[in-house]
Amino acid sequence: MHPAQKPESRRRRASDPDRDPADPHRPPPPLKGTLPPHCQRDLATLRAFVRDAVTGAPPAPPVPPADFRHLLVTGATGFVGRFLLRDLLTEAPTLTIHCIVRGTAPEEGLERLRASMQHAEIWNDNFASRIRVHPGDIAEPRFGLSDSRFRSLCAKIDAVHHFAASLSLSASYAGIRRVNAFGIRNVLELCLRTRFKHLFHASTLGIFPEYFCSFAREYADCRIDDQMQPDLARMKRTFPLGLLGYPWSKLVAEQAILFAHAASLPAAIFRLAQTSMASTGYTQPTNIIQRLFAAVVDTGMIPRGFTLQSNVDPVDTLSRICAGISLNPERRFTIYNCFNPTPSYRTLRIEELGLDYPEVSYQVFKRACQARGDASPLARYWALLDHFAPYWLRGRDSATSLPIGDRAIRDDFFGSIDWPGPLTRYVRYNRWIRKHRDEWPHPLPKRRLKVEHLLKQARRYASDRGLSFASTYPDWMLEGMTRLVQAIRSPEAGLLDTRIGHVAFDMCRMLRNNAELAAERERCPEIGRQTIARPVFIVGINRTGTTYLHRLMARDPRFWALRAYEYVEPVIPGGDYARLAGTPNDPRRALATDVFEASGIIDSFAGIHHIDIDEPEEDIPILRLSFRAWMFATRYHIPAYNRWLDAKGSREAYRHHRRVMQHYTYQRRERHPGANGQWLFKMPTHLRELEALTRAYPDALFIQTHREPVQFMGSWCSLVERIRSNISEPRPRDVLGREQLREMSRMLDRAVAFRESRPELEDRWIDVSYYDLVEDPMAVVAHIYERRGWELEPEAVRAMNEWLDEQRARRRTETRHSYEIADYGLARETIDAAFARYRKFLAEGDRRASML
């Protein structure tokens, strides 16, 4: 939808009492101090040109944005410009876009445009008819066009998007001024001749030393507000004119535009965040950030303090913001800080992604790079790196939020702004460079999954938090991790090379979460005193309606059920549960969204199991923290680990489960003082370890769902196949079918054995038919509540019915997956025989017989 069609959205945002109170109509303040002499002379020349252009007969009024028909884009073949061109053509179908492109003929220029957009995988053949190419050079007078062609553009163009620039960070001001500082003169001449044209200029947040230095060291307490001007004294200290001319050249261009704006030129300046990739993973190999990472891979060593940059924003999101604001007829601001204010929930280190490189000093790293000569990705960049390494290589102090004002883009850009998380960006980046290996100039990283590497990360997690390694990671936990890694690395697991980084990150995340929990317990000893009374476990086997019943009952406020985002990250840094836990501002939501998107789990489960970060989920992640849990056998084919776990059991895992749940109980009570909810859990594999579960939770209550095995086995095999498809080599379907039939029947046999051996616990069990649940879910809920003596309050009934309505609506539009037991080499007779003990157990009484 065209942004101009949503004025009400902007007015609502502008009236938000929590917004920055800055007046958007107030002009940006002037620079304080004096520019370096060379910059000052250039700016004076540009101002004189503007003054002459508007003196005497002023230009005619500009065309309002709603009436734009012809736009000019400079830099359309550049990294940002190609995405801006795509967005303008897509957002406003009536526009014709004129582009200044180097070349000798329009056909040649159009081919360059097409090639650059095809490289980014954003070209659409329908674009060609709406693009007009003018061969020229932005640094030449009047773009190098003939007088008649330039006059024609002056009469036709309604707005100019000036995105052309030299982006070199290794050039002095003298070496870059011709394009970046004086290129703006030609743009201003076009905008000031005949009639005013709207001017939209791409600048950079890098004019601020605070931002360029990542708010590190002396800039740690600084802030960049909306419409703010940089501090010239800081710029002079940080940006030597002979070393780094880029920020000075952009500042001179900004000041010339602001001078013209004061003379009635409608203008907007987009201060863009640093960017080197798109949200799709498409990336720019020449960017300094990419070069630094490539040098790490090239040398096989990490300079101390290096982390993956989280504040590298996707170019397509930035271009979409610029396009949307430029087409907004009610835009109010002049300067826009275009960036993601919360780029990362936590610092992401490459060691956590399976890159087991030794950490060395900057000087050792530099010598190793220089030994590579011109082959090093950092050749000719050492003067820049020597100057900024103390800021860029800052280790765990990496900023996870940026103190920059973003009111302007929030108020003047309509619609949501989607910022993919750092893990998602990294995964997509790796996918893109693997796909385009032939054209990628840098070495590709080789990831490894090794026990000793994971132990090194675990020691760092404990040390960073002042914890004892032995108490944070007891021997039983480390044994489980070792056995699991060995099994995953074995040939029979068939782990794909492209997924080693994912697995390594997953292991590190579990280790880190254990350290976070241990640190929180030390800070808050009252966690160990939290009681958990009569928790309810829904333990039906997979594909028997357990998720449906779990989420339905969780609508009742009497129950506490953990949402997906709480599992991904159990601890809020700082522990402000009273203010943040469970609210839209809970920072764990961002990490969960990033992890789910990067893992591809939502797509993997589409049509099979609906995943939503705000919905209750299985307590799989809690047991995973122990590294001794049966759900690993679902994700991986790891028979050696299964045999080990079968012999060892899960007693320690369930003790750990209860310890972790004391944390969540504490968090709930911090948020809701005096509350005493009843925990509601759901996980099929609990059926395999009921003895360990009841030792950890002696007063546990159970709800077991039942379904004809011949009906759930096909669905389950289909799900396992989908889960494993993006992590390991495919196995023959009939082999998978036999494997899962064996494991599932064993699980139910163990559950039957437990129930038969513990008749004194039968009053804690409620059996539910899948078929009854599907036919009349509220009747099943009423039966459960009646059996337990719980009051089913009207509020809970309303919430449950609303949720049921939402599920029916979603299922009407959802593509369901299809499966047949024969696809997996199974037949009814084979399945019935495997589940004979379970079927006999249910046939023992009339009540149980009705379950199937």
LUMNU-425708 format. One record per residue (C-alpha): residue number from 1; x, y, z. Coordinates in steps of 0.001 Angstrom, whole numbers, plus 500000, padded with zeros to 6 digits. Layout:
   nr      px      py      pz
  NUM       X       Y       Z
...
This chain:
   nr      px      py      pz
    1  500000  500000  500000
    2  501245  503490  499160
    3  502355  505224  502398
    4  500299  508297  501566
    5  497135  506260  502040
    6  497651  505954  505812
    7  497538  509457  507337
    8  495581  508244  510354
    9  498426  505912  511308
   10  500855  508828  511449
   11  498509  510975  513520
   12  498057  508226  516060
   13  501801  507811  516417
   14  502390  511529  516699
   15  499961  511755  519601
   16  501661  508965  521536
   17  502554  510498  524923
   18  505689  508341  525115
   19  507183  509869  521984
   20  510225  512100  522015
   21  508860  515636  522609
   22  511240  517192  520014
   23  509460  519565  517627
   24  509749  518196  514065
   25  509067  521641  512611
   26  512051  523203  514334
   27  514993  523406  511900
   28  518086  521378  512777
   29  520507  523401  514900
   30  523579  524883  513242
   31  526988  523307  513588
   32  528982  524517  516551
   33  532603  525398  515899
   34  534399  525551  512580
   35  534948  522988  509904
   36  538488  522149  508789
   37  539640  524813  506311
   38  539332  522617  503229
   39  535790  521557  504171
   40  534856  525139  505071
   41  535973  526436  501673
   42  533985  523774  499841
   43  530874  524481  501905
   44  531214  528218  501296
   45  531374  527564  497551
   46  528245  525411  497688
   47  526351  527954  499770
   48  527292  530709  497349
   49  525927  528615  494504
   50  522630  528071  496331
   51  522377  531757  497194
   52  522855  532727  493560
   53  520322  530133  492378
   54  517488  531450  494561
   55  518318  535145  494263
   56  516183  537147  491876
   57  513382  535134  490323
   58  512808  532264  492755
   59  512021  528762  491459
   60  508372  527792  491122
   61  506775  525818  493959
   62  507473  522069  494147
   63  505050  519340  493154
   64  503469  517734  496261
   65  504519  514106  496882
   66  501040  512807  496110
   67  501500  514148  492555
   68  504972  512730  491927
   69  505288  511308  488415
   70  508987  511561  487525
   71  511785  510890  490004
   72  515536  510984  489506
   73  517762  508477  491312
   74  521539  508760  491467
   75  523598  505759  492534
   76  520943  503332  491286
   77  523574  500665  490535
   78  525071  501036  494021
   79  524516  498753  496987
   80  521714  500842  498527
   81  520510  502478  495337
   82  519476  499261  493603
   83  517170  498408  496493
   84  515795  501945  496607
   85  515003  501722  492890
   86  513186  498440  493479
   87  511189  499919  496358
   88  510158  503072  494488
   89  509031  501084  491457
   90  507128  498666  493681
   91  505533  501154  496104
   92  504358  503688  493484
   93  503286  501974  490232
   94  502567  505295  488477
   95  506142  506589  488788
   96  508735  506819  486060
   97  512267  506644  487455
   98  515137  508439  485749
   99  518652  507223  486573
  100  522057  508751  485980
  101  524264  505802  485066
  102  527828  505810  483801
  103  528071  504624  480210
  104  527868  505770  476634
  105  524280  504834  475781
  106  520934  504366  477563
  107  520875  500697  476566
  108  524234  500122  478193
  109  523103  501911  481357
  110  519878  499918  481552
  111  521850  496714  481223
  112  524076  497800  484128
  113  520981  498485  486212
  114  519468  495162  485295
  115  522679  493296  486090
  116  523113  494960  489487
  117  519531  494199  490492
  118  519686  490649  489170
  119  522829  490116  491226
  120  520815  491098  494306
  121  517936  488907  493049
  122  515481  491834  493029
  123  515020  492491  489296
  124  511553  492316  487759
  125  511189  492459  483982
  126  508208  494779  484406
  127  510549  497450  485790
  128  512253  498135  482440
  129  509367  500051  480862
  130  509329  502556  483742
  131  513068  503255  483898
  132  514716  506023  481871
  133  518509  505900  481783
  134  520622  509008  481200
  135  524295  508180  480596
  136  526348  510528  482754
  137  528558  511080  485789
  138  527360  512792  488947
  139  530735  514452  489498
  140  530747  516134  486095
  141  529037  519539  485615
  142  525318  518930  485096
  143  526065  515187  485294
  144  527915  515404  481965
  145  524590  515829  480134
  146  523997  518192  477248
  147  522364  521534  478089
  148  519143  520520  476408
  149  518995  517151  478211
  150  519708  518820  481571
  151  517041  521497  480954
  152  514577  518755  480051
  153  515230  517007  483365
  154  514877  520305  485241
  155  511412  520722  483742
  156  510279  517128  484176
  157  511695  515805  487461
  158  509559  516156  490608
  159  512033  514785  493165
  160  515621  513609  493370
  161  516926  510699  495422
  162  520651  511352  495675
  163  522208  508066  496722
  164  525421  508146  494695
  165  528646  508420  496694
  166  532153  507104  497049
  167  532091  504848  500111
  168  535837  504445  500491
  169  537052  504408  504088
  170  540667  504455  502977
  171  540542  507815  501162
  172  541413  511283  502422
  173  538983  514167  502136
  174  540925  515530  499174
  175  540590  512164  497449
  176  536838  511838  497963
  177  535475  515401  497840
  178  534899  515508  494081
  179  532159  512872  494216
  180  530741  513236  497711
  181  531007  516977  498353
  182  530879  518540  494924
  183  528600  515959  493361
  184  525878  517594  495447
  185  526318  520839  493487
  186  524914  519248  490329
  187  522037  517789  492304
  188  521264  521172  493863
  189  521357  522856  490448
  190  518745  520411  489187
  191  516599  520898  492300
  192  516755  524714  492181
  193  516264  525339  488467
  194  512812  526071  486952
  195  510978  524885  490072
  196  511895  523415  493394
  197  512296  519650  493473
  198  512146  517551  496595
  199  515641  516365  497489
  200  516177  513120  499406
  201  519819  512644  500277
  202  521533  509509  501590
  203  524006  510474  504283
  204  525434  508350  507096
  205  525268  508021  510858
  206  529028  507651  510506
  207  529413  511441  510628
  208  529063  510952  514380
  209  532260  509681  516016
  210  530018  508119  518661
  211  528412  505853  516075
  212  531549  505218  514021
  213  533297  504111  517219
  214  530357  501922  518265
  215  529716  504015  521406
  216  532835  502497  522945
  217  535407  503939  525352
  218  535014  507727  525731
  219  531772  507576  523716
  220  530084  505046  525993
  221  527744  507608  527585
  222  526953  509588  524434
  223  523649  509867  522638
  224  522587  510927  519145
  225  519214  512653  519240
  226  516810  513393  516410
  227  517847  516357  514225
  228  521155  516512  516064
  229  524378  517837  514527
  230  527765  516185  515146
  231  530300  517698  517501
  232  533070  519136  515313
  233  535701  518910  518040
  234  535025  515175  518404
  235  535106  514732  514635
  236  538497  516435  514422
  237  539891  514198  517149
  238  538465  511011  515669
  239  538487  511547  511900
  240  541901  512777  510685
  241  541194  514538  507413
  242  544080  512856  505651
  243  543087  509392  506856
  244  539301  509294  506765
  245  537628  511815  504493
  246  534315  510011  504081
  247  532424  511421  507111
  248  533694  514936  506377
  249  532528  514745  502767
  250  529045  513628  503850
  251  528888  516390  506452
  252  529747  519061  503867
  253  526982  517730  501583
  254  524504  517732  504497
  255  525286  521340  505391
  256  524846  522476  501787
  257  521449  520776  501644
  258  520363  522273  504975
  259  521359  525708  503670
  260  519204  525148  500572
  261  516416  523818  502769
  262  516467  527083  504720
  263  515987  528786  501333
  264  512733  526828  500811
  265  514061  523693  499078
  266  511997  520727  500347
  267  514628  518277  501525
  268  515174  515256  503721
  269  518450  513731  504840
  270  518616  510006  505540
  271  521448  509197  507902
  272  521869  505521  507171
  273  523279  502922  509528
  274  526217  500849  508381
  275  525111  498078  506095
  276  526808  495304  504195
  277  524022  492828  503501
  278  520339  492489  502733
  279  517835  490600  504838
  280  517995  487863  502199
  281  521716  487347  502871
  282  522891  489158  499724
  283  526084  490849  500761
  284  528798  493297  499753
  285  532245  491677  500018
  286  534177  494965  499909
  287  532682  496382  503093
  288  535200  496785  505930
  289  533099  494580  508214
  290  533095  491769  505673
  291  536822  492253  505122
  292  537557  491976  508831
  293  535549  488780  509189
  294  537137  487387  506020
  295  540582  488110  507470
  296  539672  486161  510608
  297  538767  483167  508448
  298  541828  483670  506226
  299  544295  483665  509124
  300  542433  481178  511310
  301  542730  483455  514342
  302  540523  485953  516141
  303  541839  489337  517276
  304  541013  489740  520939
  305  537680  491525  521378
  306  536255  490653  517948
  307  532537  489925  517809
  308  530067  489648  514975
  309  528716  493141  514391
  310  525091  493210  515444
  311  524507  496811  514375
  312  524877  496095  510648
  313  521399  496791  509393
  314  519884  495144  506290
  315  520109  497361  503235
  316  516628  496477  502003
  317  515044  497566  505276
  318  516930  500864  505123
  319  515933  501447  501494
  320  512305  500665  502276
  321  512342  503282  505031
  322  513830  505883  502678
  323  511353  505120  499902
  324  508369  505153  502235
  325  509256  508455  503883
  326  510012  510132  500549
  327  506537  509199  499261
  328  504774  510346  502434
  329  502924  513622  501674
  330  502776  514441  505377
  331  506373  513873  506351
  332  507462  516422  508906
  333  511104  515903  509751
  334  514213  517008  507897
  335  516787  514533  509232
  336  516099  510844  509713
  337  518303  508493  511708
  338  517718  505254  509808
  339  518820  502362  512007
  340  517683  499547  514255
  341  517666  500892  517841
  342  517920  497397  519358
  343  520157  495468  516953
  344  520830  492524  519237
  345  519671  491020  522476
  346  523214  489927  523262
  347  526649  489943  521701
  348  527150  487131  519185
  349  530639  485658  519129
  350  531877  483639  516171
  351  533248  480981  518538
  352  529623  480122  519318
  353  529059  479275  515658
  354  531610  476488  515433
  355  534624  478582  514410
  356  537275  477277  516756
  357  540030  479816  516168
  358  542601  480845  518764
  359  542187  484324  520205
  360  545301  486453  519731
  361  546370  490039  520276
  362  545661  492628  517613
  363  549348  492858  516769
  364  549680  489092  516242
  365  546566  489134  514055
  366  547922  492075  512055
  367  551271  490374  511430
  368  549504  487216  510246
  369  547399  489259  507835
  370  550341  491237  506549
  371  552213  488018  505894
  372  549516  487301  503311
  373  550461  490466  501440
  374  547932  491754  498928
  375  546026  488485  499253
  376  544827  489575  502682
  377  541268  491005  502703
  378  542651  493822  504889
  379  545528  494866  502636
  380  545692  498698  502427
  381  543312  499103  505388
  382  545792  498989  508255
  383  545979  502741  508853
  384  542198  502750  509361
  385  542211  499630  511529
  386  545108  500773  513691
  387  543150  503931  514425
  388  539795  502303  515196
  389  540723  498851  516552
  390  540436  500032  520189
  391  536787  500860  519480
  392  535778  498086  517110
  393  537475  495242  518990
  394  535732  495720  522283
  395  534667  492170  523114
  396  531734  491428  525373
  397  531050  495129  525860
  398  529444  495238  522407
  399  526383  497457  522319
  400  523116  495528  522215
  401  521052  498708  521953
  402  521921  502045  520450
  403  521346  505430  522148
  404  520059  507102  518996
  405  516780  508919  518486
  406  514447  507211  516020
  407  511289  509275  516430
  408  511523  510682  512907
  409  511363  507314  511147
  410  508704  506022  513552
  411  506479  509018  512904
  412  506998  509481  509171
  413  507297  505883  507955
  414  503997  504045  507788
  415  503768  500355  508431
  416  505998  498094  510445
  417  509781  498104  510216
  418  511154  494580  510203
  419  514704  494163  511488
  420  515947  490564  511111
  421  517985  489516  514129
  422  521766  489072  513986
  423  521597  485285  513998
  424  519083  485280  511153
  425  521221  487688  509166
  426  524308  485566  509728
  427  522544  482370  508649
  428  521166  483974  505498
  429  524534  485532  504722
  430  526209  482127  504907
  431  523511  480588  502753
  432  523971  483295  500129
  433  527748  483053  499906
  434  527575  479259  499640
  435  525069  479620  496826
  436  527328  482159  495072
  437  530672  480591  495940
  438  532153  481187  492483
  439  531824  484955  492816
  440  532701  485296  496504
  441  536287  486640  496753
  442  537015  485595  500331
  443  537677  482191  501936
  444  534698  480395  503405
  445  534752  479462  507093
  446  534948  475791  508020
  447  532957  475073  511150
  448  533588  472286  513616
  449  531692  470623  516423
  450  534163  469549  519113
  451  533740  468781  522800
  452  536894  470666  523786
  453  535682  473756  521924
  454  532333  473663  523731
  455  534096  473207  527064
  456  536176  476299  526336
  457  532990  478293  525750
  458  531465  476891  528938
  459  534501  477995  530949
  460  534158  481477  529488
  461  530438  481607  530342
  462  531175  480637  533937
  463  534179  482956  534267
  464  532342  485956  532786
  465  529677  485541  535470
  466  532020  484866  538359
  467  530819  481274  538708
  468  532524  478039  539621
  469  532797  475890  536502
  470  532297  472668  538459
  471  529097  473806  540156
  472  527679  475357  536984
  473  528377  472291  534871
  474  528342  469163  537047
  475  529969  465994  535779
  476  526667  464337  534888
  477  525784  467274  532597
  478  529183  467311  530901
  479  529007  463564  530384
  480  525662  464026  528630
  481  527064  466794  526433
  482  530087  464681  525522
  483  527971  461646  524629
  484  525592  463798  522599
  485  528343  465526  520610
  486  530091  462232  519924
  487  526838  460736  518652
  488  526011  463726  516438
  489  529515  463662  514954
  490  529303  459961  514137
  491  528781  458989  510470
  492  525433  457348  511218
  493  523995  460715  512298
  494  524617  462081  508802
  495  524969  465686  509996
  496  525168  468099  507062
  497  528332  470207  506907
  498  526196  473278  506318
  499  524451  472765  509662
  500  527476  472311  511924
  501  527381  475994  512864
  502  523712  475710  513817
  503  524367  472726  516068
  504  527394  474393  517683
  505  525358  477516  518388
  506  522542  475423  519851
  507  524973  473643  522186
  508  526550  476941  523237
  509  523122  478429  523870
  510  522271  475579  526234
  511  525579  475990  528042
  512  525128  479753  528271
  513  521558  479423  529578
  514  522788  477076  532303
  515  525341  479704  533311
  516  522691  482433  533293
  517  520481  480335  535552
  518  523342  479561  537938
  519  524237  483252  538133
  520  520628  484209  538797
  521  520399  481649  541593
  522  523510  483142  543234
  523  522046  486658  542950
  524  518646  485565  544231
  525  518994  482732  546775
  526  515249  482841  547378
  527  514874  480968  544068
  528  515938  477802  545855
  529  513032  478210  548278
  530  510318  478366  545600
  531  507677  475632  545890
  532  505955  473908  542970
  533  502712  472226  544001
  534  500716  469645  542066
  535  501983  470462  538559
  536  499904  469083  535690
  537  501656  467110  532945
  538  499898  466391  529635
  539  501746  463297  528483
  540  499941  461785  525519
  541  502152  460406  522792
  542  502934  462651  519833
  543  500162  463583  517405
  544  497367  462768  519856
  545  496140  466314  520569
  546  498527  467212  523387
  547  499367  470649  521974
  548  495704  471385  521333
  549  494706  470503  524895
  550  497729  472232  526422
  551  497107  475544  524702
  552  493377  475347  525322
  553  493728  474797  529073
  554  496477  477445  529284
  555  493803  480065  528565
  556  492665  479619  532152
  557  494509  482078  534439
  558  494655  479405  537125
  559  497457  477754  535170
  560  500969  478937  534568
  561  502296  477765  531209
  562  505627  478765  529734
  563  505509  480554  526398
  564  507993  479722  523640
  565  510045  482882  524114
  566  510582  482095  527801
  567  512125  478758  526940
  568  514591  480190  524435
  569  516085  482562  526989
  570  515144  481760  530610
  571  516770  484790  532269
  572  516171  488507  531691
  573  519482  490362  532145
  574  519199  492520  535221
  575  516294  490448  536501
  576  513602  493114  536062
  577  510785  490576  535965
  578  508370  492805  537837
  579  508395  495350  535008
  580  509244  493314  531899
  581  508376  489618  532233
  582  505485  488607  530027
  583  504977  492089  528611
  584  505390  493175  524970
  585  508683  494744  526082
  586  510112  491476  527396
  587  513509  491412  525622
  588  513431  487645  525320
  589  510858  487950  522539
  590  513421  489432  520153
  591  515897  486627  520754
  592  513237  483935  520377
  593  512062  485448  517103
  594  515649  485544  515854
  595  516410  481957  516913
  596  513208  480585  515370
  597  513719  482475  512118
  598  517381  481469  511825
  599  516702  477804  512573
  600  513924  477525  510011
  601  511812  475695  512574
  602  508625  477602  511767
  603  508817  476603  508098
  604  509797  473048  509010
  605  506705  472650  511162
  606  504293  474509  508853
  607  501039  472624  508513
  608  502104  470141  511186
  609  502675  472064  514401
  610  501875  475767  514687
  611  504678  477723  516368
  612  504187  481144  517908
  613  506544  482743  520426
  614  503554  483744  522565
  615  501940  480307  522643
  616  502624  477679  525326
  617  505112  475066  524193
  618  506481  471727  525298
  619  509034  471813  528106
  620  511592  470265  525757
  621  514038  473186  526193
  622  514184  472664  529968
  623  515199  469038  529694
  624  517597  469875  526866
  625  519600  471947  529335
  626  520624  468709  531017
  627  521996  467196  527787
  628  520309  463966  528951
  629  516951  463978  527189
  630  515080  461858  524682
  631  514073  464705  522392
  632  517591  464759  520939
  633  516753  461375  519417
  634  513919  462978  517491
  635  516084  465669  515902
  636  519056  463406  515172
  637  519577  459778  514290
  638  521875  458947  517199
  639  521403  455314  518296
  640  524624  455301  520375
  641  523329  458195  522484
  642  519946  456480  522818
  643  521577  453321  524165
  644  523640  455329  526637
  645  520625  457305  527863
  646  518529  454170  528139
  647  521152  452696  530458
  648  521741  455885  532470
  649  518210  457170  532792
  650  517023  460745  533252
  651  516921  461194  537006
  652  519434  464079  536963
  653  517642  465667  534022
  654  514359  465863  535957
  655  516073  467162  539069
  656  517494  469895  536867
  657  514026  470423  535391
  658  512664  471204  538837
  659  515565  473548  539646
  660  514941  475462  536439
  661  511231  475632  537184
  662  512030  477258  540515
  663  513483  480122  538486
  664  510337  480458  536395
  665  508214  480287  539540
  666  510264  483075  541082
  667  509881  485130  537903
  668  506097  484715  537896
  669  505862  485765  541527
  670  508090  488769  540915
  671  505709  489848  538177
  672  502577  488977  540167
  673  503331  489185  543904
  674  501238  486791  545928
  675  500196  484741  542897
  676  500302  480981  543175
  677  499478  479449  539801
  678  499518  475774  538998
  679  502107  474818  536411
  680  500799  473157  533248
  681  503327  471164  531210
  682  503147  469141  528052
  683  505632  466775  526465
  684  505140  463288  525024
  685  508594  461966  525968
  686  507753  462349  529646
  687  506054  458983  529076
  688  509485  457380  528802
  689  510761  458689  532140
  690  507753  458712  534464
  691  509753  457238  537317
  692  512284  460086  537173
  693  509507  462643  536745
  694  507574  461508  539812
  695  510754  461527  541900
  696  511286  465178  540954
  697  507588  466056  541282
  698  506074  463602  543804
  699  502624  465249  543660
  700  502403  465546  539869
  701  499039  465149  538109
  702  498741  463586  534652
  703  496494  463840  531612
  704  497179  461219  528949
  705  495699  461596  525489
  706  495065  458517  523342
  707  494661  457872  519640
  708  494689  454842  517389
  709  498429  454102  516754
  710  497854  453422  513077
  711  496650  457013  512771
  712  499359  458818  514716
  713  502320  456815  513349
  714  502051  458180  509810
  715  501752  461736  511071
  716  504676  461264  513444
  717  506992  459778  510823
  718  506154  462681  508544
  719  507042  465151  511296
  720  510363  463468  512146
  721  511285  463380  508475
  722  510528  467114  508213
  723  512512  467940  511366
  724  515593  466060  510217
  725  515454  467141  506590
  726  517336  470396  507162
  727  519920  469015  509586
  728  521059  465646  508281
  729  521311  463421  505250
  730  517973  461768  504385
  731  517464  458178  505433
  732  515333  455670  503538
  733  511718  456130  504536
  734  511188  452504  505427
  735  514240  452627  507718
  736  512858  455761  509366
  737  509479  454060  509755
  738  510963  451027  511525
  739  513098  453238  513763
  740  510185  455369  514880
  741  507810  452452  515317
  742  510361  450861  517637
  743  510934  454043  519655
  744  507292  455064  519938
  745  506084  451633  520971
  746  508854  451414  523573
  747  507814  454770  524951
  748  504212  453674  525434
  749  505269  450279  526768
  750  507335  452020  529469
  751  504397  454261  530329
  752  502084  451259  530609
  753  504620  449448  532774
  754  504852  452447  535079
  755  501109  452833  535420
  756  500582  449142  536023
  757  503335  449069  538638
  758  502010  452144  540479
  759  498265  451549  540953
  760  498302  453867  543977
  761  498875  456791  541559
  762  495972  455997  539210
  763  493734  458617  540823
  764  496190  461231  539530
  765  495684  460137  535928
  766  492942  461277  533565
  767  492680  459587  530188
  768  491381  461610  527222
  769  490339  460383  523801
  770  491776  462328  520875
  771  488489  461817  519069
  772  486463  463275  521948
  773  488861  466203  522141
  774  488464  467025  518462
  775  484693  466581  518494
  776  483917  468594  521625
  777  486981  470143  523259
  778  485052  472109  525865
  779  483264  468970  527020
  780  486662  467296  527528
  781  487898  470309  529489
  782  484748  470257  531629
  783  485318  466559  532348
  784  488932  467186  533395
  785  487932  470048  535685
  786  485149  468013  537236
  787  487494  465092  537919
  788  490018  467383  539575
  789  487499  469487  541459
  790  488616  472678  539712
  791  486238  475556  539156
  792  485814  476413  535469
  793  485302  480156  535673
  794  483309  482075  533017
  795  486414  484140  532225
  796  488334  480976  531384
  797  485483  479617  529268
  798  485355  482839  527235
  799  489114  482789  526682
  800  489035  479130  525638
  801  486193  479654  523185
  802  487933  482664  521661
  803  491068  480595  521168
  804  489070  477758  519593
  805  487523  480221  517147
  806  490993  481464  516209
  807  492188  477904  515608
  808  489242  477090  513366
  809  489884  480224  511308
  810  493580  479453  511006
  811  492999  475862  509968
  812  490662  476976  507178
  813  493567  478786  505508
  814  496387  476462  506532
  815  497826  473893  504135
  816  497849  470640  506011
  817  500541  468052  505445
  818  499616  464672  504020
  819  501072  461288  504889
  820  500452  457574  504549
  821  501859  454844  506765
  822  502790  452924  503627
  823  505169  455761  502703
  824  507294  454644  505644
  825  507093  450918  505030
  826  504447  450410  507713
  827  501181  448504  507688
  828  498274  448326  510127
  829  499182  444825  511209
  830  502787  445792  511974
  831  501721  448832  513942
  832  499043  447009  515910
  833  501540  444296  516817
  834  504130  446838  517995
  835  501582  448562  520216
  836  499906  445374  521437
  837  500693  445985  525110
  838  499401  449563  524934
  839  496209  448501  523159
  840  495657  445726  525727
  841  496122  448236  528532
  842  493396  450459  527077
  843  491102  447514  526485
  844  491093  446460  530121
  845  488121  448631  531012
  846  485166  450198  529232
  847  486433  453682  529973
  848  489840  453018  528528
  849  488563  451047  525546
  850  486702  454104  524348
  851  489983  455944  523989
  852  490692  454303  520588
